Amino acid sequence: MAFLRRAQGRAADLDAELGWWLESWDPVIRDGGFNPGDVQEFLDPGEPTADTYEGRRRQVARAEVRRVLSEAGIDDPRFFEGKVVVDIGPGPLGFPDACGAAVSIGVEPLAERFAAAGLLIPDSRAVYLAVGAEEIPLVSESIDVVLSRNSLDHVREPEAVVAEVHRLLRPGGTFILNVDLDHPATATEPHTFTEERVRQLLAPFEVERETIGERAHGHEGRSMVVVARRA
């Protein structure tokens, strides 16, 4: 807890974040593979790997939507359809582009730089806001679902981000939080969380379900997935 208090106010190193996407993530897909490596598990049975870079990018995006639903224990594959959905820190993975929401918004401080580097999916109907998640320029109680998958430990002020989520959600709206626990702080993930800390952050919400996994997004720690609602 003492370390977490010292980490407050620190944000991820955006240059390091962009470098990872450009140097570690994108080349795998350009070379004909998938990143993450389990994309095939979330595609239709027997679906072959696309033979173009753009095709593989779209497969990664569709897989990301199914991965989010699976991790959250949501059985309805059309859960996001017809809703206004915000994804906090989506990177260029493509969840906002593929989730099928009526309005899909990615809150991503690197969005302009992703676009300049050609990392965003072209011809997408998703809207990307190149802002931090501590102050999101959207009207209160206007959002049906907010997703934060592997992003809360990257932001400057986690408390402010969760407060923004609560402000934006309509009454009864859903917050899907997926965060790593107990990992060492890094330049790109300057915050570390415990189960207790996550539960404190979510105190204003009604928790529908909570899952602790042994496998983190990074190399160390565990994962925690919470589906919560604004009362």
Backbone as numpy.savetxt, mean C-alpha at the origin, in Angstrom:
# Nx Ny Nz CAx CAy CAz Cx Cy Cz
9.86 0.86 22.30 9.04 2.06 22.30 9.89 3.31 22.30
11.02 3.26 23.00 11.89 4.44 23.02 12.40 4.75 21.63
12.76 3.69 20.88 13.24 3.94 19.52 12.16 4.56 18.67
10.91 4.06 18.83 9.82 4.60 18.04 9.64 6.07 18.29
9.75 6.49 19.56 9.60 7.90 19.87 10.71 8.71 19.21
11.93 8.17 19.17 13.02 8.90 18.51 12.79 8.97 17.01
12.12 7.97 16.44 11.92 7.93 15.00 10.81 8.87 14.53
9.95 9.34 15.45 8.86 10.21 15.04 9.43 11.44 14.33
8.76 11.86 13.27 9.20 13.02 12.52 10.13 12.68 11.37
10.60 11.44 11.29 11.48 11.05 10.20 10.66 10.46 9.07
11.03 10.79 7.84 10.36 10.23 6.67 11.35 9.38 5.90
10.81 8.53 5.05 11.67 7.69 4.23 12.55 8.54 3.32
13.72 8.04 3.01 14.62 8.67 2.06 14.04 8.41 0.67
13.44 9.45 0.06 12.74 9.26 -1.21 13.69 8.92 -2.35
14.90 9.45 -2.30 15.87 9.09 -3.34 16.21 7.60 -3.28
16.35 7.10 -2.04 16.63 5.67 -1.88 15.44 4.83 -2.32
14.24 5.31 -2.00 13.03 4.60 -2.43 12.98 4.50 -3.96
13.16 5.64 -4.62 13.11 5.65 -6.09 14.20 4.76 -6.66
15.39 4.80 -6.06 16.48 3.97 -6.54 16.14 2.50 -6.47
15.45 2.07 -5.40 15.08 0.66 -5.29 14.15 0.24 -6.41
13.13 1.07 -6.66 12.18 0.74 -7.73 12.89 0.68 -9.09
13.79 1.60 -9.33 14.46 1.66 -10.63 15.53 0.60 -10.80
16.25 0.31 -9.73 17.42 -0.55 -9.85 17.16 -2.00 -9.46
16.17 -2.24 -8.59 15.92 -3.60 -8.10 14.60 -4.18 -8.58
13.57 -3.36 -8.65 12.23 -3.87 -8.99 12.00 -3.92 -10.49
12.16 -2.79 -11.16 11.80 -2.70 -12.58 12.63 -3.61 -13.49
13.95 -3.75 -13.28 14.73 -4.60 -14.20 14.26 -6.05 -14.24
13.73 -6.57 -13.14 13.25 -7.96 -13.13 12.10 -8.11 -14.13
11.19 -7.16 -14.13 10.04 -7.23 -15.03 10.46 -7.01 -16.47
11.37 -6.09 -16.68 11.87 -5.84 -18.04 12.60 -7.07 -18.59
13.19 -7.86 -17.71 13.91 -9.06 -18.16 12.98 -10.26 -18.34
11.67 -10.06 -18.16 10.74 -11.14 -18.43 10.18 -11.84 -17.21
10.52 -11.36 -16.01 10.05 -12.00 -14.80 9.00 -11.19 -14.08
8.74 -11.56 -12.85 7.78 -10.86 -12.00 8.48 -10.40 -10.72
8.03 -9.27 -10.23 8.50 -8.75 -8.96 7.33 -8.06 -8.29
6.76 -8.62 -7.19 7.23 -9.76 -6.40 7.22 -11.07 -7.18
7.97 -12.03 -6.67 8.12 -13.28 -7.38 6.92 -14.20 -7.34
5.93 -13.90 -6.46 4.77 -14.78 -6.33 3.57 -14.31 -7.15
3.79 -13.41 -8.10 2.69 -12.87 -8.89 1.85 -13.97 -9.54
2.52 -14.99 -10.06 1.82 -16.06 -10.76 0.76 -16.73 -9.88
1.00 -16.77 -8.57 0.05 -17.40 -7.65 -1.29 -16.65 -7.60
-1.28 -15.39 -7.97 -2.48 -14.58 -7.89 -3.13 -14.31 -9.25
-2.60 -14.93 -10.29 -3.20 -14.82 -11.62 -4.16 -15.98 -11.83
-4.91 -15.93 -12.91 -5.83 -17.02 -13.22 -5.06 -18.31 -13.46
-5.62 -19.46 -13.08 -4.93 -20.73 -13.29 -4.54 -20.91 -14.77
-3.29 -21.24 -14.98 -2.81 -21.48 -16.32 -2.49 -20.23 -17.13
-2.69 -19.06 -16.55 -2.40 -17.83 -17.29 -0.89 -17.71 -17.52
-0.46 -17.59 -18.76 0.98 -17.50 -19.03 1.52 -16.12 -18.70
2.80 -16.05 -18.48 3.45 -14.75 -18.31 3.36 -13.97 -19.61
2.94 -12.73 -19.52 2.81 -11.90 -20.72 4.16 -11.75 -21.40
4.13 -11.62 -22.72 5.39 -11.55 -23.47 5.87 -10.12 -23.70
5.17 -9.14 -23.08 5.62 -7.76 -23.18 5.78 -7.16 -21.79
6.60 -6.15 -21.69 6.80 -5.46 -20.42 5.48 -4.89 -19.91
4.74 -4.20 -20.78 3.47 -3.61 -20.36 2.50 -4.68 -19.91
2.47 -5.81 -20.61 1.59 -6.90 -20.21 1.94 -7.44 -18.84
3.22 -7.59 -18.56 3.65 -8.08 -17.25 3.33 -7.06 -16.17
3.47 -5.77 -16.47 3.11 -4.73 -15.50 1.64 -4.84 -15.12
0.78 -5.08 -16.09 -0.64 -5.20 -15.82 -0.95 -6.47 -15.03
-0.19 -7.52 -15.27 -0.36 -8.74 -14.48 0.05 -8.50 -13.04
1.15 -7.79 -12.83 1.58 -7.45 -11.47 0.50 -6.64 -10.76
-0.13 -5.70 -11.48 -1.17 -4.87 -10.88 -2.39 -5.69 -10.49
-2.84 -6.59 -11.37 -3.99 -7.43 -11.05 -3.68 -8.35 -9.87
-2.46 -8.89 -9.86 -2.05 -9.76 -8.76 -2.03 -8.99 -7.44
-1.64 -7.72 -7.49 -1.58 -6.93 -6.27 -2.96 -6.77 -5.65
-3.97 -6.58 -6.48 -5.34 -6.46 -5.96 -5.76 -7.75 -5.28
-5.51 -8.87 -5.92 -5.89 -10.16 -5.34 -5.08 -10.46 -4.08
-3.84 -10.04 -4.05 -3.00 -10.23 -2.87 -3.58 -9.45 -1.68
-3.96 -8.20 -1.92 -4.53 -7.37 -0.86 -5.79 -8.02 -0.29
-6.67 -8.50 -1.17 -7.90 -9.14 -0.71 -7.61 -10.40 0.08
-6.66 -11.19 -0.40 -6.30 -12.44 0.28 -5.73 -12.17 1.66
-4.81 -11.22 1.75 -4.20 -10.90 3.04 -5.23 -10.39 4.04
-6.22 -9.63 3.54 -7.23 -9.04 4.42 -8.36 -10.02 4.72
-8.37 -11.19 4.10 -9.43 -12.16 4.35 -10.76 -11.74 3.75
-10.70 -10.99 2.65 -11.92 -10.54 1.97 -12.18 -11.47 0.79
-13.30 -12.17 0.82 -13.59 -13.19 -0.19 -14.21 -12.62 -1.47
-14.77 -11.43 -1.40 -15.46 -10.85 -2.55 -14.43 -10.26 -3.53
-14.25 -10.86 -4.71 -13.26 -10.32 -5.66 -13.64 -8.96 -6.23
-14.90 -8.57 -6.03 -15.38 -7.27 -6.55 -15.56 -6.26 -5.41
-14.86 -6.49 -4.32 -15.03 -5.66 -3.12 -14.85 -4.18 -3.40
-13.90 -3.81 -4.25 -13.58 -2.40 -4.48 -14.47 -1.75 -5.55
-15.20 -2.54 -6.30 -16.00 -2.00 -7.40 -17.09 -1.07 -6.88
-17.26 0.05 -7.58 -18.29 1.01 -7.23 -17.94 1.90 -6.06
-16.76 1.73 -5.49 -16.35 2.50 -4.31 -15.33 3.58 -4.68
-15.15 4.51 -3.75 -14.06 5.49 -3.84 -12.95 4.97 -2.94
-11.79 4.69 -3.54 -10.72 3.98 -2.84 -9.44 4.81 -2.88
-8.77 4.89 -1.74 -7.47 5.55 -1.64 -6.43 4.52 -1.22
-5.32 4.48 -1.97 -4.19 3.63 -1.61 -3.04 4.53 -1.18
-2.60 4.38 0.07 -1.51 5.19 0.59 -0.18 4.50 0.29
0.67 5.17 -0.48 1.98 4.63 -0.80 1.95 3.41 -1.69
1.25 3.46 -2.83 1.15 2.28 -3.68 2.41 1.94 -4.45
3.37 2.91 -4.52 4.48 2.69 -5.42 3.95 2.56 -6.84
4.71 1.96 -7.75 4.22 1.74 -9.11 3.64 0.34 -9.33
3.29 -0.37 -8.23 2.80 -1.73 -8.36 1.49 -1.82 -9.15
0.65 -0.79 -9.06 -0.53 -0.75 -9.90 -1.85 -1.08 -9.24
-1.89 -1.20 -7.90 -3.18 -1.45 -7.26 -4.23 -0.41 -7.66
-3.93 0.90 -7.60 -4.97 1.87 -7.97 -5.46 1.69 -9.40
-4.59 1.20 -10.27 -4.93 1.07 -11.68 -5.80 -0.15 -11.96
-5.73 -1.16 -11.09 -6.38 -2.43 -11.38 -7.49 -2.81 -10.42
-7.75 -2.02 -9.38 -8.68 -2.47 -8.34 -10.14 -2.37 -8.77
-10.44 -1.65 -9.84 -11.81 -1.59 -10.33 -12.72 -0.64 -9.60
-12.16 0.23 -8.76 -12.98 1.19 -8.02 -13.62 2.20 -8.96
-14.74 2.78 -8.52 -15.37 3.85 -9.29 -14.42 5.05 -9.39
-13.78 5.37 -8.28 -12.72 6.38 -8.24 -11.56 5.78 -7.47
-10.39 5.75 -8.09 -9.22 5.12 -7.47 -8.10 6.15 -7.39
-7.60 6.36 -6.18 -6.62 7.41 -5.92 -5.39 6.82 -5.23
-4.23 7.08 -5.79 -2.98 6.71 -5.15 -2.33 7.92 -4.52
-2.07 7.87 -3.23 -1.37 8.95 -2.53 0.08 8.55 -2.46
0.90 9.15 -3.31 2.27 8.68 -3.50 3.20 9.88 -3.72
4.04 10.22 -2.73 4.93 11.38 -2.87 5.90 11.27 -4.03
6.15 10.06 -4.51 7.08 9.87 -5.63 6.36 9.79 -6.97
5.07 10.10 -7.02 4.29 9.89 -8.24 4.87 10.64 -9.44
5.25 11.89 -9.26 5.82 12.66 -10.38 7.11 12.02 -10.88
7.92 11.56 -9.97 9.20 10.95 -10.36 8.98 9.58 -10.97
7.98 8.85 -10.49 7.62 7.59 -11.13 7.18 7.84 -12.57
6.34 8.85 -12.74 5.85 9.16 -14.09 7.00 9.54 -15.01
7.91 10.37 -14.51 9.04 10.80 -15.34 9.94 9.64 -15.72
10.01 8.62 -14.85 10.85 7.45 -15.11 10.12 6.37 -15.90
8.85 6.61 -16.25 8.08 5.64 -17.01 7.62 4.45 -16.20
7.47 4.62 -14.88 7.09 3.50 -14.01 5.59 3.38 -13.76
4.82 4.43 -14.09 3.37 4.33 -13.89 2.73 3.67 -15.11
1.68 2.89 -14.86 0.99 2.20 -15.94 0.29 3.21 -16.84
0.54 3.17 -18.15 -0.06 4.16 -19.05 -1.55 3.93 -19.24
-2.24 4.99 -19.64 -3.67 4.93 -19.97 -4.52 4.43 -18.82
-4.10 4.71 -17.61 -4.86 4.29 -16.43 -5.87 5.37 -16.05
-7.00 4.94 -15.51 -8.00 5.89 -15.03 -7.75 6.29 -13.58
-6.75 5.68 -12.94 -6.42 6.03 -11.56 -5.84 7.44 -11.48
-6.08 8.10 -10.36 -5.53 9.43 -10.09 -4.43 9.29 -9.05
-3.28 9.88 -9.32 -2.18 9.85 -8.36 -1.95 11.26 -7.81
-1.89 11.36 -6.49 -1.59 12.62 -5.82 -0.15 12.57 -5.33
0.67 13.48 -5.80 2.09 13.49 -5.43 2.28 14.26 -4.13
1.71 13.71 -3.05 1.74 14.36 -1.73 2.03 13.32 -0.68
2.44 13.80 0.50 2.56 12.91 1.64 1.19 12.60 2.21
1.11 11.52 2.98 -0.19 11.07 3.49 -0.59 11.77 4.78
0.27 12.64 5.31 -0.09 13.36 6.54 -1.16 14.42 6.29
-1.21 14.97 5.08 -2.22 15.96 4.70 -2.66 15.64 3.28
-3.80 15.00 3.15 -4.29 14.56 1.84 -5.39 15.53 1.39
-5.23 16.16 0.24 -6.19 17.20 -0.19 -7.48 16.61 -0.75
-8.22 15.95 0.14 -9.52 15.39 -0.20 -10.51 15.76 0.90
-11.79 15.81 0.55 -12.83 16.24 1.48 -13.08 15.17 2.54
-13.33 15.60 3.75 -13.63 14.68 4.85 -14.85 13.82 4.54
-14.82 12.59 5.02 -15.92 11.63 4.89 -16.34 11.43 3.43
-15.34 11.33 2.54 -15.63 11.18 1.11 -15.11 9.86 0.54
-14.48 9.03 1.37 -13.80 7.83 0.89 -14.45 6.58 1.49
-14.60 5.55 0.66 -15.19 4.29 1.13 -14.15 3.34 1.71
-12.98 3.27 1.08 -11.94 2.34 1.51 -10.59 3.04 1.43
-9.79 2.88 2.48 -8.39 3.31 2.46 -7.52 2.09 2.68
-6.51 1.95 1.84 -5.54 0.87 1.95 -4.17 1.44 2.28
-3.50 0.83 3.24 -2.09 1.14 3.50 -1.37 -0.19 3.63
-0.70 -0.58 2.55 0.01 -1.87 2.54 1.51 -1.62 2.48
2.19 -1.99 3.54 3.64 -1.83 3.61 4.06 -0.39 3.35
3.32 0.56 3.93 3.66 1.97 3.71 3.71 2.79 5.00
3.06 2.35 6.07 2.98 3.20 7.27 4.35 3.41 7.91
5.27 2.46 7.73 6.60 2.64 8.31 7.50 3.51 7.44
6.98 4.00 6.30 7.75 4.87 5.42 7.44 6.35 5.63
6.33 6.66 6.27 5.84 8.04 6.31 6.57 8.86 7.37
6.30 10.17 7.37 6.94 11.05 8.36 6.30 10.91 9.73
4.96 10.94 9.78 4.25 10.90 11.06 3.11 9.89 10.97
3.32 8.67 11.45 2.26 7.66 11.38 0.96 8.09 12.04
1.04 8.77 13.18 -0.19 9.21 13.86 -1.00 10.14 12.97
-0.32 11.07 12.31 -1.02 12.01 11.44 -1.66 11.29 10.26
-0.98 10.27 9.73 -1.53 9.52 8.59 -2.79 8.78 9.01
-2.76 8.10 10.16 -3.94 7.37 10.61 -5.08 8.34 10.91
-4.76 9.51 11.44 -5.80 10.52 11.68 -6.43 10.98 10.36
-5.62 11.11 9.33 -6.15 11.47 8.00 -7.05 10.37 7.46
-6.66 9.14 7.65 -7.51 8.03 7.22 -8.88 8.12 7.89
-8.87 8.35 9.19 -10.13 8.45 9.94 -10.96 9.63 9.44
-10.31 10.74 9.16 -11.01 11.93 8.65 -11.65 11.66 7.29
-10.94 10.98 6.43 -11.40 10.80 5.05 -12.51 9.77 4.92
-12.50 8.73 5.76 -13.46 7.65 5.60 -14.88 8.10 5.94
-15.81 7.62 5.12 -17.22 7.80 5.46 -17.53 6.93 6.69
-18.56 7.28 7.46 -18.98 6.37 8.54 -19.24 4.97 7.98
-18.63 3.98 8.61 -18.74 2.62 8.11 -17.70 2.26 7.07
-16.87 3.25 6.67 -15.83 2.99 5.68 -14.75 2.07 6.22
-14.01 1.44 5.31 -13.06 0.39 5.67 -11.62 0.86 5.55
-10.82 0.54 6.56 -9.38 0.78 6.53 -8.69 -0.58 6.53
-7.93 -0.85 5.48 -7.13 -2.08 5.39 -5.69 -1.70 5.64
-5.15 -2.12 6.76 -3.77 -1.80 7.13 -2.94 -3.08 7.14
-1.82 -3.03 6.44 -0.88 -4.15 6.42 0.50 -3.55 6.69
1.10 -3.93 7.81 2.34 -3.29 8.23 3.28 -4.33 8.84
4.57 -4.11 8.67 5.56 -4.99 9.28 5.75 -4.62 10.75
6.07 -5.64 11.55 6.33 -5.46 12.98 7.78 -5.83 13.29
8.35 -5.12 14.25 9.61 -5.54 14.90 10.80 -5.62 13.96
10.79 -4.85 12.88 11.95 -4.86 11.99 12.87 -3.68 12.33
14.16 -3.80 12.08 15.05 -2.67 12.33 14.73 -1.51 11.40
14.91 -0.30 11.88 14.69 0.87 11.04 15.74 0.94 9.94
15.33 1.45 8.78 16.23 1.64 7.64 16.00 3.02 7.06
16.78 3.38 6.05 16.62 4.68 5.41 15.25 4.80 4.76
14.73 3.72 4.21 13.44 3.77 3.53 12.27 3.41 4.45
12.55 2.77 5.58 11.52 2.41 6.56 11.97 2.86 7.95
11.86 4.16 8.22 12.46 4.72 9.44 11.68 4.46 10.72
10.47 3.88 10.62 9.69 3.58 11.81 9.60 2.07 12.01
9.54 1.66 13.26 9.28 0.27 13.56 8.08 0.19 14.50
7.28 -0.87 14.35 6.04 -0.97 15.09 5.98 -2.28 15.88
5.23 -2.23 16.97 4.87 -3.42 17.73 3.36 -3.63 17.58
2.88 -4.80 17.96 1.43 -5.04 17.93 0.71 -3.99 18.78
1.25 -3.72 19.96 0.62 -2.77 20.87 0.51 -1.39 20.23
1.58 -0.98 19.57 1.58 0.35 18.95 0.54 0.44 17.84
0.42 -0.59 17.02 -0.57 -0.57 15.95 -1.97 -0.49 16.54
-2.22 -1.25 17.60 -3.55 -1.22 18.22 -3.86 0.15 18.81
-2.86 0.81 19.35 -3.06 2.17 19.85 -3.42 3.13 18.72
-2.73 3.00 17.59 -3.01 3.87 16.45 -4.44 3.68 15.94
-4.93 2.45 16.03 -6.26 2.14 15.49 -7.37 2.28 16.53
-7.07 2.85 17.67 -8.08 2.98 18.73 -9.35 3.69 18.28
-9.29 4.70 17.40 -10.53 5.36 16.98 -11.42 4.52 16.06
-10.92 3.37 15.61 -11.65 2.54 14.67 -12.27 1.33 15.39
-13.21 0.70 14.71 -13.74 -0.59 15.15 -13.01 -1.67 14.37
-12.23 -2.48 15.05 -11.45 -3.52 14.38 -12.35 -4.71 14.07
-12.38 -5.06 12.80 -13.19 -6.19 12.35 -12.42 -7.50 12.46
-11.15 -7.47 12.03 -10.30 -8.65 12.21 -8.84 -8.24 12.15
-8.04 -9.09 12.76 -6.61 -8.82 12.87 -5.86 -10.13 12.67
-4.81 -10.09 11.88 -4.02 -11.28 11.60 -2.54 -10.95 11.77
-1.83 -11.81 12.49 -0.38 -11.68 12.64 0.27 -12.78 11.81
1.16 -12.40 10.93 1.86 -13.38 10.10 3.33 -13.44 10.46
3.94 -14.57 10.22 5.35 -14.75 10.52 6.26 -14.19 9.43
5.70 -13.91 8.28 6.51 -13.43 7.16 6.27 -11.95 6.94
7.32 -11.16 7.01 7.24 -9.72 6.80 7.43 -9.40 5.32
7.13 -8.16 4.96 7.40 -7.72 3.60 8.90 -7.60 3.36
9.60 -7.16 4.40 11.05 -7.05 4.31 11.74 -8.33 4.73
13.01 -8.21 5.10 13.80 -9.39 5.42 13.67 -9.81 6.87
13.20 -8.91 7.74 13.12 -9.22 9.17 11.77 -8.80 9.72
11.39 -9.41 10.85 10.15 -9.06 11.51 8.99 -9.93 11.10
7.78 -9.47 11.45 6.53 -10.16 11.14 5.60 -9.16 10.47
4.46 -9.64 10.03 3.47 -8.75 9.43 2.20 -8.73 10.27
1.47 -7.65 10.16 0.19 -7.51 10.85 -0.81 -6.92 9.86
-1.94 -7.58 9.69 -2.99 -7.11 8.80 -4.23 -6.86 9.64
-4.78 -5.66 9.52 -5.97 -5.30 10.26 -7.01 -4.73 9.30
-8.23 -5.23 9.41 -9.35 -4.64 8.69 -10.22 -3.94 9.74
-10.37 -2.64 9.60 -11.08 -1.84 10.60 -12.09 -0.93 9.91
-13.03 -0.45 10.68 -14.05 0.45 10.13 -14.16 1.72 10.96
-14.51 2.80 10.28 -14.82 4.01 11.01 -16.23 3.86 11.56
-16.39 4.05 12.85 -17.70 3.84 13.48 -18.71 4.86 12.91
